[in-house]
């Protein structure tokens, strides 16, 4: 459903980006319960299979009802641009038990019949113990699921922030959200977010500004949340996710070349981030008309998607295209 976020003059001065290792951990945990979102992450899922066997995530999953509300104290908005996981975990451990109890009760109220509801009721009986247990399982999830790949993930998230900072400098908030349409649109001092979950129809920022968090695991959704006292926050899919888990190689795999032909295999393998026909023609030394024909075939086979950004049409691999390119 759409959420309309209204900006005042002070809010425009208080928009900021951050990277949250704690938030990425919880998004990874949430994604594991949503198999339709696995496409881009199949190589990662295969690698963590053994670690998952000994990892009990039931208490975290109980607080991630869909639809429903996930308590904000579980992963509060970062206070600095790129905190360490240890610092964020310390904030979670220091959560106020009474405030946590209010949020736990709200989560239960949004999904009283969910499979995890008995676990949430037990947490309500002793919120201080619940905070300790949730912090402990979050730490185990970080160690097993995210920490081994955090340098790669952090680089991708920081590259996204660098790109969007240039967009903001060159064209303001309208340019910043241009490639996230229709999930996010900006007009007349209002940001419209087509988000998931239980959200009010509108929110006034009231001078608190907006925090933008790129995420490798939230795709294809945009998520908005955090009621006062937290800063309003939007979590959005990071750019370049199609090549996140792909191993670098000098060219397309031989099997892919035999299947698609050399040019189409090279185009598919090289699309680690969205690109236009002109950019691909220059990259591969091909005529734009030939590249256009190859892109049409790849798109027709379900390996690529296309979206307009300004005057350009950008092509990006689908989860099937990512898997095929990775062999």
Buried (B, 14 or more C-beta within 10 A) or exposed (E): EEBEBBBBEEBBEBBBBBBBBBBBBBBBBBBBEEEEBEBBBBBBBEEBEEBEEEBEBEBBBBBBBEEBBBBBBBBBBBEEEBBEBEEBBEBBBEBEBEBBBBBBBBBBEBBEEBEBBEBBBBBBEEBEEBBBBBBEBBBBBBBBBBBBBBEEBBEBBBBBBEBBEEBBEEEEBEBBBBBBEEBBBBEEEEBBBBBEBBBEEEBEBEEBBBBBBBBBBBBEBBBBBBEEEBBBBBBBBBBBBBBBBBEEEEEBBEEBBEEBBEBBBBBBBBBBBBBBBEBBBEBBEBEEEBBBBBBEBBBEBEBBBBEEEEEBBBBBBBBEBBBBBBB
